[in-house]
Amino acid sequence: MSSAGVEAEALRRWAPGLVPLEEGIWTVAERNAAVSYPEDGHVRCRQVEDDSFWFQHRNRCITQVVSAWPPKGPLVDMGGGNGYVAAGLRAAGFPSVVVEPGLGGARQARARGLAPVVCATLEEVGFRPRSLPALGFFDVIEHVEDDARLLTRAWELLEDGGRLYLTVPAFGWLWAEDDVVAGHFRRYTQATLCELLQRTGFAVDFASYLFAPLPLPLWLLRALPSRLGWRSPDAVRERQDLEHGARGGLAAAALRAMLSMEQAWLRGGRRLPLGTSLLVAAHVEGR
């Protein structure tokens, strides 16, 4: 059976109440959940993610960690946006299903060749309890006001020993206008995120910061100007492709070289003590 066939069969078992929306995209009969995410967020991400050092490096690190702590079945990429992470995981041999509340993001995930795609929130989908082998929240839980409730729900839906993978923005002192524009409620430290996971029933297998070269540049170019009132929402949007290195140049090339060394360091389970993002792998424990 093809990867798409494996995922479609699994989805039918996990959430039998889904209904077809359009070719390759499923949804629920009634939707009413609000999401803290900008309306044009998926479009802006789609414009930069394929050429962005940030998205590329995050995908490689996610794949490394999923390979080191593999799931026992298909992974549900919750809040999967345009399908960038799920496409990377599929290319690495890990079947993945995108669940994305925004129709624009779901359609762009489908345009990447991903199917099935589900357009709904986690609460709306109707997954059966203890049915999922693995869940991924890749830069998702910071968009949810009650992150503990979301993680408790994830614990309820994962099978015994089921895997949870997360990335989140790191360190409150890096808070900037960019976080406001993105619809974030918070940034995390390794200690606060691991404590939250343990409190909601998970055992942490691996936790590390990512993007070790970036805290000082982000403090100088984002956090400090935001505190001084110099960084407006319009400026955030205008500089997005430049700051993601989507236009290339020597600075982007040098950063990619440094991040390549970071990937080598993370390979084999080594951890970074500082960065602008956090990557965590955990599993359900204690039932």
N, C-alpha and C positions, 0 to 999 in steps of 0.2 A: 504494500500500500504506500502511496506517495505521502510526503510530509503533510500536504494539505489534507489528504484523506484521513491521516491519523488525527489531525487536529479537529476536523469536522466531526469525526466519530466521537472523539472525546467530548466535544462541546455538546453534542446531543445527549450524552450521559450526564454531564454536569448540570446543564440548564435546559431541561426539556420544554420550558415555556416560551422560549424565544420564537419570534416570528420574523419572516423575511422582510427586509426594508427595500433593498435593491440588490442587484447581482453581487453576490459575495459578501453582503453586509446584512447582519441580523440586528434586531432590536427587541424591545418589549412593547406590549400592547399599550401601556400608558406610562408616560414619562412626566416627572414633576420635580426632579432634583436640580438644585442650583449648584454651579461650580465656580470656584474662585480662580478664574483663568481668563485672561483678556480675549476678547472676541477675535482679534486678528492674530493671536499668538501662534497658531499653527501655520498660518501663512508666512509670518516673519521667520519662524524656525525653518520652514521648508526652504526659504530663500538662502539660508546660510549653512544648514546642517551638513550637506554633502561635502562641502569644501572647508568646514570648520575644524581647526585643530582640536577644539574643545569637545565636540561631538565625536570625532574620530577617536581621540584618546579615551574618553569615557567608555565608548563601545568596546575598545580593546581590553580595557581593565575589567569591564563587566564580564566579557567572554572568558578572561583568565580565571576569574573567581567562580563563575558557573562551571567551568571545566574542572576546577579543583574540588568543588563541592556540588556535584551534579544532581539534578532532580531525577526522580524515578519515572517521570512522564512529561507530557507537554507543560510548558510554562505559560501562565496567563500574565501578559504584560498589561497591568492595570494602569489606565491613564496613558496608554501607549502612544498617544499623539499621532504623528505621521508614520509610525511604524519603523522608525530608524533603528531602534534597539532590537525589535523583533526580527527585522531583516538580517541584522548582524548575527543574532543568535541562530537563526535558521541556517545561515551560511556556514556557521560553525558546527552544525549538526544537531542543534537543540530545537525541536518543534515548539512553536510559540504561537499563541493566540492573542491578538490585540483586542483589548476592551477599552474603548475611548468614548467619553461622554459627548464630545463635540462632533457633529456630523462632518464638518470640514476636515478635521483630523482623520476621522474614520474613512472618508473618501480618499484622502491622500495615501493612507495606509493601503487601501485597496489598490490604488494606482501603482503602488510599488510592487504589486503582484501578490500581496498577502491576502489569504482567504482561509477560513472565514474570519471576518472582522465583526466585532459586536459594538454597536453604538448605544451605550448605556453607562450608568455609574455602577459601582460594585453592589450597592444596595438594590438597584433596580433589576440586575441580571437574573436573580433568583437561583444562584448556584446552590446545589444541594450541600448540606453540612458535611464536612469531612470528605469532600469529593476531589479536591484539587491537589495534584502532586506538588505544584510550585506556583508561587506568586511573585511578581516583580513590581516594585513601586520605584520607578526610576525618575527621580525629581518630581515626586507626586505628593508625599505626605505633608510637605511644607505648605501646600495649597489648601490643606484641610484644617479647619479651626480646631476640631477635636481629633487630634491625631491618635490619642489613646483608644478612642472608640473605633476608629478605622482599623487599627492593628488588632484589637480584640475581635473585630469581625473577620479579619483575615485568619486569625487563629481558629475561629469557629469553622471556616470553610476549608482549611487545609487538612489533609489526611494526617494520620499519625506519622510523625517523622517528616512531614511535608516541609519543603524548603521555602524560605522567604529571602528575597534579594532586594536591597534598597540602595539608592543614592540620594543624598540630600545636600543642600548648601551648608557650608560650615562656618561657624564662629559669628556670634552676634555683633562683634566689633567690626565685621565687614558689611553690616547692613547698610544698604544704599538705596537711592531712588530706583535702581534697577529691580530691587526686591518688591517695591511697591507696584511698579509697572507690571511685574510678572504675576502679581496676586499672591505673594508669599505671606504667611503669618509669622514665620520664625526662621532662624538658622540654628544649627545644632552643633554641639561638640560630641566627640566620641563618647564621653562619659554620659551625657544626657540621653543620647540616642540608645546606647546599650542598656541603660537603666530603664528606659521606656520599654524596650523590647522584652527585657526580663520581667518587668511588671505585667506585661500583657501575655505572658506564657511562652516566650521564645528563649532558646539557648543560642547564644552568639557563637558562631564558628570562626568568623573572621571579621575584623573591622580595621580599616585604614583610611587615612586621609589621601586625597588625590590632588594633583596640580600643585605640588610643593613649590614650584618657582613663582606662583601667582599671588600669595597673600600680600606682599609689599606693593606690587603694582596695583592690585585691586583697592588696597587701602588708599593709595595716593591718587588714583585716577577715578575711583568711584565713591568709596565711603567718605573720604574727607571732603571732596567737593559737594557731596550730598548734604553733609552736616553744615556746610557753609552756605547752602542754598544756591550753589553754582551748577548743579546737575538737574535739569528739568526732565520731565517725561519725554518731551520732544527730542532732547539731546540723546537720551537713552536709545530711542528708536533709530535716530539718524546714524549713530555710531555702532550699531549692532554688528554689521558685517565686517567693519574695520577691526573691532575688538575681538572677533572670532577668527581673525586671520584669513577671512574668505577672499581677500584681495591678494594674498600672497605677500611677497617681500622678504627682506632679510630678517626682520624681527620674527615673522611667523616661522621662517625656516629654522632659526636658532631655537625658538621655543619648541618646535617639533622635535629637534634633536635632544633637548633636555628631557622632554616627556618620554622619548624613546628609552632613555636611561632609567626613567622612573618605572616604566613597564618592566624592564629587566630586573629592577630591584623588587618589584611586587611579585614577580614570578617566583614560585616556590614558597609563597606564604609570608614573605617579609612585609613589614608594615612601615608606613610613613608617619612621622609624628606631627606633621603640619601640612596644611593644604587648604584649598578653598571649597572642596567637596569631601564628602564621606561616602565610602562604599562598604556595605555590610552584607554578610551572608549569615543566616540564622536558620533554625529549624524548630518545629513544634516539639515541645518536651513536657513531660509530666502529666499526661492524661492517664 
